Amino acid sequence: MKISVDQSKCCGSGMCVLTDPDLFDQNEEDGTVVLLVEHPDAAHEATAKEAASLCPASAITIS
């Protein structure tokens, strides 16, 4: 699994960080998503997919 983020789409809602703070963080300046782990292990697969589905700006892609 690979996670990609598009910071230009991000609206800074923070749903990703609330869903899995081991994978996502927020930029301190503007609140946009910061990807911490591009290729997470299987233990984070469900929360990564949930974060992508909860993102109101569709800034997170899972492949």
N, C-alpha and C positions, 0 to 999 in steps of 0.2 A: 504494500500500500504506500502511496505517495500523497502527501498533502501539499497543495499549492495555495497561496493567498495572493489576492490582488489588493494591495493597499490603496490604490486609487479608487476602488469601489467601496472600501470600508467606511462605515458611518460611525464607528466607535461605540457601538452598543454594549460591547463586552460580553455578549452571550457565549462566545467561544471560550473566554477565560473562565467564566463561571462553570462551563461544562467540563473543561479539562485544563486546569492551570499547568499541568506538566507539558502540554503541547503548545499552548498559546499564552501570550502576554499582550499587554497594550503599551504602545509608545507613550512615554511620559509627557511628551510635548503636545501631541494632538489626539491621543487615544486610539489611534489606528492599530490594527492587529499586527503582532510580531509573532512569527512562527518560530517556535523553539526546537521542534523536531520534525524534520521533513519526512523521514521514514520511520514511523513509530512501530513498536512491536505489537503483536496481536492483542495484547492486553488493553491497548488504547483504541482498537479498531471501532468499537461500538460508540465510544464517546467522540471520536473524531468525526464519524458520520453524523452523529447527533448535532455536533457543533456546526457542521456544514448545513444541515437542514434548518437549524434555528437562526442562522445568520440572515438578518433582514435585508442585507445588501447583496447576498449571494457572492460574497468575496472569498469564500473558501471552497476549494475543489478537491475532491478525493478521486484518485485514480489507482 
